[in-house]
Amino acid sequence: MLSELTWFALEVKYLEPALAFYRDRLSLDITYRSDGEVSLAAGETDLILRPPGPVPRGGLHTHFAFSIPTEEYDYWWDTLSAQHELVEHTFGRARSLYLYDPDGNCVELGQRTESGSRITGVFEVVLEVEDLDTAEAFYSRLGGAIVDRGSARQRLRLDLGPVDVELWEPQLGLADARGGVHVDLGFKGDPEGVATSVEELACSIEKEQNQVRIKDPDGHWLTVRP
């Protein structure tokens, strides 16, 4: 139903410090810039930096994960540890480092067995939800398959196809990360099929020519285009 994560937006207080972090520290290339926002390429996904403004806004205090080739992990650790306090966690044989951007978003760089160099994509986004059962029902209708569930039922990870979506009731996670609020996500997929699948659970659905824009039960926005 969803085939590609095309964008992921963050709300930033000031555009220039945020841009310096992602462009200069994380080596992301600018793909678009206007007076109101900047877009940078993270593999197939555009990371959008957007000051406060019209709905949909970017996400606040969002935890998300960039993928990096396995062999580049030490390079990133050495490069970033000179100016940032890093936290490391291991998942099986894969290592991830965590740091915070200027707006308090928890950024993870995680090892993936992928070709390429630098940051190759976005593989996880964490959304804060009020009620886990409601959020699970919504994202399961989008094709999300449960990967794991927290022992206290405070969190749930779903494989949504192009990206893992973690649903967290309000809490602090690894590296004291929090789930994002009013996160704005863009996908390639079947707009009509997606709209039909969640029409009973969505807060709103807006159809515009070749896309559909959906607000989930917690105020996160999903835009789907062919």
N, C-alpha and C positions, 0 to 999 in steps of 0.2 A: 504493500500500500504506500509506503514511504521508501524512496530509493536513495536519497542523498540529503545530507544536512548542508544546505546552501549558505545559511548565515546564522549568526549567533550574536546578539547585541548586548553590550554592557552600557549602563548609564554611568557617566563620569562627571565629576564636579567641574574639573578644568580639563580641556581637551589636550593641551600641550604636554603636561606631565604624563598623562596616560599614553599619549602617542610616543613619547620618548621611551617609556618602559617597553612597549610592545615592538616598536620599530628598532630601537637602539640596543636594548638589552636582550630581546628575544629574536631579533633579526627577521621580523616579519615585514614583507614588502607592501607598500601602500598600493591599493588597486583603485581607490576612488576617494576624492576629498571634496567637500563643499563647506559652506560656512557653518553648517549644522552638524556634520558628522564626518568621520573618517572610517574607511574600510581597509582592512589589511588581510592578506592571504595567508591562511593556515591550511595548506594543502588544498583540498577541494572546497573548504569552508571559508567564508569571509567572516572575520571578526570585526564587528562594527562598534565603534566608540561613539557615544551619543550623549551630549549634555542634556540636562532635564528639559523636557519639552512635551510635545503632543503625544498622545497615546497612539500606538504602543510605545512605551518607554523601554529602555534597556534594563537589564537585570541589575539588582543591587546585591551586595555581599554574596556573589555567586561563586560556588566552587565548581570548577570544570577542569578537564584534563586534556592537554596536548599530547599527541604521540610523537615519539622521537625514535630513530633507529637505535637498536640495542647498543651498538658499538660507540655511539656518541654520548652515552650517559656521562662518562667521566669528564668529557669536554664541558658539558653543560654544568656539571657540579663545580668544576674548577673555575669556570667563567663567572658563574652567578654567586658563588660563595664569597667572592672578594667584596661584594657590596650588599649582600642580602643574607639574612639569617635563614638557613635552609633546614627543612625537616625531611628525613628519609623514612620510607616504609617499603617493605618487601612483600610481594605477592607471588608466592612460589619462587620462581627464578627471576622474576621481573622486579626491577627496582623503580621507584618513583621518588622524585623530589618535589617538595612543596615550598612555595613562597607567596608573598602577598604583593599585589600591585598597589599603586598609589591610592586607589579608591577602596581598598579593603577586600577585593576579590581574591579568593584563594586559588592560585594557579598551580596545577600539577603538570609535571613533565614526566611521562611514563614510558618505559621501554616497550617497544613493539618490534616484532620481527618484520620490518618493512624495509624496502629499498628507498633510496633517496638520502637526503641530508637535511640538517636543521629540523625544524618542526614540520611534520608531514600531515597533520590533521587534528581534528577534535574527536576524541573517542568517548567522552563522558561529560554529561551536564547534570548538575544536582539541582532539583527544584524543591523548594519548601512548600509543604501542603498542610492544610488544616486537618484533614481527615484522610488517613491512608486508604481506607476501603473505597471511598469515593474516587480518589485519584487513581487507584489501581483499576477500577472499573473503566474509567475514561481512557487511560493509556492502553489497557488491554484491548479495547475495541479498535485501536489504531494498529493492532498487530503486535503489541509489546508482549514478549515472552519472559516470564519471571526467571531470573538468573539466581538470585538469592534474596533472602529476607532476614532482617535483623531479629535476633533472639527475642527482643522485647516488642517486636512488631512496630518499631518506630521508624523503620526505613525499609525500602524495597528497591531492588535493582531490576530493570527490565531491559531486554535487548529489543530496541525499536527498529533494528535493521541497520540504518546508517550510523547510529550512535546509541550508546547505553544511556538511559535516563534513570537517575536515582531519585526516588521520591522520599523525602525526609519530613517527618513531623518536626516541629521546631526543636533544635538540639545543636550541640557542637560535635563535629565529627573529627576525623584525623586532622592533625595540624590545626585544631580548633576551627575548622571550616564550618560554614553554615550554608544551607541551601538558599538558592536565589529566590527573590520575590519579583513579581511582574517581569519575568524573563521573556524575551522576544526571540523566537526560533523560526527559521525558514527552511522548508523542505521541498524537494522534488517529489512528485507523487501524483496520485489521482485525486484532484480536488473534489469532484462530485462524490466519489466513493468515500473519501475521508469525511466529508460533511454529513453524508447519510449515516455513517457508522456511529457518529457521536452526537447526532442532533438532539437526542433525549437528555444528554448529560451536559452539553456545552452551555456556558452562560450566554454566549451570543455567537452567531455565525453571519459573516458578511461575505456575500458573493460579488465579485467584481470581475467582469470579463473572463480572463483566463486564470483566475486565482480565487481561493477561498481563504478567509481570515477567521480564525476560531479563537475564542477566549475560553480557556478551560475553567473548571470549578474553582480554581485558586487564583484566577486573574493572570495566568500566563497566556501568551499569545503564540499561536501557531499559524503560519501562512504556508499554504501549499500551492505550488504551481506545477504544471506538466513538465 
